Amino acid sequence: MEKKLDVFIVDTSRSWYAKLRPVSISKVHLEDSFWAPRLKMLGEVTLPTQYQIFEETGYLFNFRRAAGKKTGDFQGRFFNDSDVYKWIEAVAFYLAYSYDEKLRSLVAHVIDDVVSAQDEDGYLNSYFTLERKKDRWTNLKDMHELYCAGHLMQAGIALYRATGERQLLDAACKFADHISSIFGVGKRPGTSGHPEIEMALVELYRTTEKRDYLDLAQFFLDQRGKGLVGGDLYHIDHKPFRKLTEIVGHAVRSLYLNCGATDIYLETGEKQLLNTLLRLWCSMTERKMYVTGGVGARYTGEAFGDDYELPNYRAYAETCAAIANVMWNWRMLLATGDAKFADVMELALYNGVLSGISLDGKNYFYVNPLADRGKHRRQRWFRCACCPPNIARTLAYLPGYLYSISDEGIWIHLYVQSRAFVNVEGKTVTIKQRTRYPWSGEVEISLQPESEVSFSLYLRIPGWCRKAKIYVNNQKLETGIRPGGYIEIHRVWKPSDYVKLFLSMPIERLISHPNVLENTDKVALKRGPIVYCIEQIDNPDFDVWNIVLPLDSPLKAEWAPKLLNGVTVIQGEAFAIETESFKNRLYQAAADVSFKTRKIQFKAIPYYAWANRKPGSMIVWMRSTSEISIKNFTRRV
C-alpha cells in the first residue's frame, strides 16, 4: 500500500481562518512510551475483536441483507451502521500510522458489504432498506439518518486519505449528493436530531472542494432553533445556534454540534460563530465539566446539568462525551492557537477518554462515574454500542494530535516519546521527543532539519504546571515562560540543535468551586495531567469512602512498574472514619456523636486504570479538613 501524505483528522491545510495546520498521522511515529503500547493493542486486539463482535451481533449482516445477499430480520438498533463506520475510520487511521495486512483485508470486506447496500439514487442506510423504504427522511428528530450518513462520510474520507482508494469515498459523495438534492435553501427544511453530519460535510468539502457540501453543513446548522427537531434543550433546538449562551442538552449531541460549527467557522471566518463557541466553551469548562474532562452530569437525557451540578456516584460522563470534548477542543486549538484548548484536550484524553477502555483493550465503559461501590464494571459490548468504536478511532487519531504547523513554525501540543517529519520552508525537519511523560515532566526534543532553516518552535507549557525551565543547547531561557501558554523559540535551527523542557510535576490537591455542593470539604489528587482515585483493592484495611485526607499530610509519588501495566502511584497518610457510634441509625444529634478516626496508609492510582482488577469501591473526591492534624487523629464534632 502506498500511503498518502495528507492523513489528517481535520484537514485545515487550506482553511483560510485556521491559525494552525495539523501534521499528518502518517508522518508521526510513537516510540516506546505511554501511548505506543496502546496503539499496538488497538491494532492487535481492539480492532479485530470489534470486527468479530460485528459478525456476532448482526451489524454486518444488516448490510448484506440490504444488498440481497442474506435474508432475515434487521438486527440491533436502527443506528448500528454508524458504529461500523466509526470502526472503518479507526482502521483507516491505524493503517496510515502502521500498515497491517490483516486489518486491510478485513476493512476491504466490510467496505464491499457497505457499498453493495447502496441504492441507485445514493441512499445508504441498512435500516431503511427493503420494508422501511417508505419511512426515509420522515423522522429526522429520532431516527439518526443524517447522523449515520455523517459517519459514513468521515469513514470514506479517512480511508481515501490513508490508502488512496475511492470506493467508500465515492459512495459517501453519492449519498451526500442525494441528501443535497432533498435538503437545503429552497428545498425541504430540516436538520439532524443528533448532530454529526455538519462536521462530516465540511470535511467532505475539504476533500473534494465541492462547495455544495459546505453550504449544506451551514444550512443544517442554521435550521436549529426552529423547532424542526423537537424545539427543546435536549436536541439543542430551543434557540438558534448563534444565540446560545449556555451549553445544554444531550452532551454528545451538543459537543458534536459545536465541532461542526467550529469547522464551519474555520472555512467562513464568521466571527459570530466563534463568539458563540467561546461562550459555550466557558459555560462548559467553568461550570459543567468534571475534573477528569468528562461531561454530562445526568442519566436523564445523557445531558449537561445545571451549573455546578456535578454528582460523582451518579455521574453519567459518557465515554463518547469525553471523546467529543477532545474533538471540539482540537478544532478550537486549530482555530486559535490558544493553549487552553490543548489543556482541556489533554485532560480529557488521559482521564475521561482513556478510562473508557480496559487495559487489555477488550472491555469498555459507557458511563464513567467518579465514585463507585464495586458494581460498575467494563463490558465487552453494549446494546447501544457507540462508545467502543468511538474510542478505537480516538486512539487511532492520537498521533495526529501531537504536532501542528503555522506560517511561523512548528507547534508541539502533547509530550509523547515520538518521531515526526515536518516540512518547514520546503525543508524536512525531523523532530524527536524523548520523555516518560505523563509520569515525568522531563522532555528532550531534538530538531534535525536537513539543512539550516529559520523558524519558531512553540512549546506548550501546560496550565497545571507551576514552574517550567527550558534549555536550548544547554543555554537556559529566562523569559516568556508562562503556564497555560506556548513559548516561542525563534532561531536558525541546525541539525544538532536540541531543547530540554522541565515541567514541575508535584502532587496537587484540587478543590471544587463552592457551588459544587457534593464536593464541599473534599479534595481530589492530580499529578501532571493525571487525575487519581482511591480503589478498594489497594486499600483493604478501610472503606475508601470513609477516607479523610488532611491538607497537611505528606504525600509521595512512586513508580510501580508491575502495577496496572506500569503507573505512578500516590501514597501517603490519612485517616479512616469509624461509623460504629451511629449504631445502625441514619441520623443523630451532633451533640451525641463522637467520630473516631484512625491513622491509615493509602495508595491512589490513575483514574483511567480503575476497575481493571477485583471489584470494589472507588472514589475520586475525598473528605478533607485542615482541622484534623496528622499529629492528632481523634476529634469530637
PyMOL commands that set and color helices and strands:
alter all, ss='L'
color gray80, all
select helices_A, chain A and resi 25-27+36-57+59-66+80-97+101-116+126-128+130-135+145-163+167-182+197-208+211-222+241-243+251-268+271-287+300-302+319-336+339-356+387-401+517-519+536-538+544-546+580-582+590-592+607-609
alter helices_A, ss='H'
color red, helices_A
select strands_A, chain A and resi 21-22+28-30+371-373+403-405+409-412+418-424+427-435+442-449+453-461+468-472+475-476+485-493+497-503+507-510+522-527+530-535+547-548+555-560+567-578+596-606+617-619+622-623
alter strands_A, ss='S'
color yellow, strands_A
deselect
rebuild
show_as cartoon
